[in-house]
Amino acid sequence: MMSDVFRALSFAAEAHKDQRRKGAGGSPYVNHLIECAALMTGVAKIDNTLVIQAAILHDILEDTSVTEDQLLALFGEKVVEYVKAVTDDKRLNLAERRAAQITHLKSASNAVKLIKLADHCSNIASIPADWSKERIESYISWSRNVVSLCFAASPELAEEYEKRIVHSGQTSNGTTKTQSHIK
């Protein structure tokens, strides 16, 4: 298991090597992938190697030049199935991509919902400080719609998401708290 997980991590690190997270910090993108895997294993207690590999590789088709055929040859059909299930169609505009995600998640497998939930836990904790209030509120509202479809897959990850919303300075309805309300 461990060697397969590290193989996926090494492959993802190379594929995403020139990418940084959004925002002023601009941490290496691979940190997001590591965090998703850590959330899967540490919080949700997932030990399915294929699901963990897919969590690490979840953005690779969407954000790199890696092809589906390359993934298939290296990681097999099930990993590719999970990765494709969480990959946005970049030919669609943002609103269409977001709507498609929600539609797809309604009938997605628990594995796909776990990956999506871990991804959103990571994303919600690292909203760029330079985003406008409106952009933050829009993202939080959409994110809540997405993850609410995934909560049953892992109550532990659902709880982690809720903690991260509070720590990010967001209220439960997606509006920003003022600094005086953040403890």
C-alpha positions in Angstrom: 0.0 0.0 0.0 2.6 2.6 1.1 4.7 2.1 -2.0 1.7 2.6 -4.3 0.6 5.7 -2.4 4.2 7.2 -2.7 4.3 6.3 -6.3 1.1 8.4 -6.9 2.5 11.2 -4.8 5.8 11.2 -6.7 4.0 11.2 -10.0 1.6 14.0 -8.9 4.5 16.1 -7.5 6.3 15.9 -10.8 3.2 16.7 -12.9 2.3 19.7 -10.7 5.9 20.8 -10.0 5.4 24.3 -11.5 2.0 24.9 -10.0 1.3 27.0 -6.8 -1.8 27.4 -4.7 -3.8 30.5 -5.3 -3.3 33.4 -2.9 -0.4 35.4 -1.5 1.3 32.4 0.1 1.5 30.5 -3.1 2.5 27.2 -1.5 3.6 24.4 -3.8 0.5 22.7 -5.2 1.6 19.3 -4.1 1.0 20.4 -0.5 -2.8 20.4 -1.3 -2.5 16.8 -2.7 -0.7 15.7 0.4 -3.3 17.3 2.6 -6.1 15.5 0.8 -4.4 12.2 1.3 -3.8 13.0 4.9 -7.4 13.9 5.4 -8.5 10.7 3.8 -6.2 8.5 5.9 -6.1 10.5 9.2 -9.6 11.9 9.5 -11.8 9.6 7.4 -9.6 6.5 8.3 -9.6 5.3 4.7 -7.1 2.6 3.9 -8.2 1.8 0.3 -5.0 2.4 -1.7 -6.9 3.1 -4.9 -9.0 5.8 -3.3 -6.0 7.4 -1.7 -4.1 7.3 -5.0 -7.1 9.0 -6.7 -7.2 11.6 -4.0 -3.6 12.4 -4.7 -4.2 12.5 -8.4 -7.6 14.2 -8.3 -6.5 17.4 -10.2 -4.0 15.8 -12.6 -6.2 15.5 -15.7 -7.7 18.9 -15.1 -4.5 20.9 -14.4 -1.6 19.2 -16.1 -0.7 17.7 -19.4 -1.0 14.1 -18.0 -3.4 12.1 -20.1 -6.0 9.6 -19.2 -4.0 6.9 -21.0 -0.9 7.7 -19.0 -2.9 7.4 -15.7 -4.4 4.1 -16.9 -1.1 2.6 -17.7 0.4 3.6 -14.3 -2.5 3.3 -11.9 -5.2 1.2 -13.5 -8.9 1.5 -14.4 -10.3 2.2 -10.9 -8.0 5.1 -10.1 -8.8 6.6 -13.5 -12.5 6.1 -12.9 -12.3 8.0 -9.6 -10.1 10.8 -11.0 -12.3 11.3 -14.0 -15.3 11.5 -11.7 -13.9 14.5 -9.9 -12.4 16.2 -13.0 -14.0 19.3 -14.3 -14.6 19.7 -18.1 -12.6 22.8 -18.8 -14.6 23.4 -22.0 -17.5 24.5 -19.8 -17.7 27.9 -18.1 -17.4 28.1 -14.3 -21.2 28.1 -13.7 -21.6 25.1 -15.9 -18.7 23.2 -14.3 -20.1 23.9 -10.8 -23.6 22.7 -11.8 -22.2 19.6 -13.4 -20.3 18.7 -10.3 -23.5 18.9 -8.2 -25.5 16.9 -10.7 -22.8 14.2 -10.8 -22.3 14.0 -7.1 -25.9 13.1 -6.5 -25.3 9.6 -7.9 -21.5 9.3 -7.3 -19.9 6.5 -5.4 -18.8 7.0 -1.8 -15.1 6.9 -3.0 -15.8 9.9 -5.2 -17.6 11.7 -2.5 -14.7 11.1 -0.1 -12.3 12.6 -2.6 -14.4 15.6 -3.2 -15.0 16.2 0.5 -11.3 16.0 1.3 -10.6 18.4 -1.6 -13.1 20.9 -0.3 -11.8 20.5 3.3 -8.4 21.5 2.0 -9.7 24.3 -0.3 -11.9 25.9 2.4 -9.0 26.2 4.7 -6.9 28.0 2.2 -9.2 30.6 0.6 -6.9 33.3 -0.8 -6.9 36.5 1.3 -6.9 38.6 -1.8 -10.3 37.4 -3.0 -13.2 39.8 -2.8 -15.9 39.3 -0.2 -18.3 38.5 -3.1 -16.0 35.9 -4.5 -15.5 34.3 -1.1 -19.2 34.2 -0.4 -19.9 32.7 -3.8 -17.2 30.0 -3.3 -18.4 29.1 0.2 -22.0 28.9 -0.9 -21.1 26.6 -3.8 -18.7 24.6 -1.7 -21.5 23.9 0.9 -23.8 22.7 -1.9 -21.2 20.3 -3.1 -20.0 18.9 0.3 -23.6 18.5 1.6 -24.0 15.8 -1.0 -20.8 14.1 0.4 -21.3 14.3 4.1 -22.8 10.9 4.5 -19.6 9.3 3.0 -17.6 10.4 6.0 -19.2 12.1 9.1 -15.6 12.7 10.3 -14.6 14.6 7.2 -18.0 16.5 7.3 -17.1 17.6 10.9 -13.6 18.6 9.7 -15.1 20.7 6.9 -17.4 22.5 9.4 -14.4 23.1 11.7 -12.5 24.6 8.9 -15.3 26.9 7.9 -15.4 28.3 11.4 -11.6 28.7 11.5 -11.5 30.3 8.1 -13.6 33.2 9.4 -16.8 32.1 7.6 -20.2 31.7 9.1 -22.4 28.7 8.5 -24.3 30.5 5.8 -21.1 31.5 3.9 -20.8 35.1 4.9 -17.6 36.5 6.3 -17.2 37.2 9.9 -15.5 40.4 11.0 -12.2 39.9 12.9 -13.8 40.8 16.2 -15.9 37.6 15.9 -13.1 35.3 15.2 -11.6 33.6 18.3 
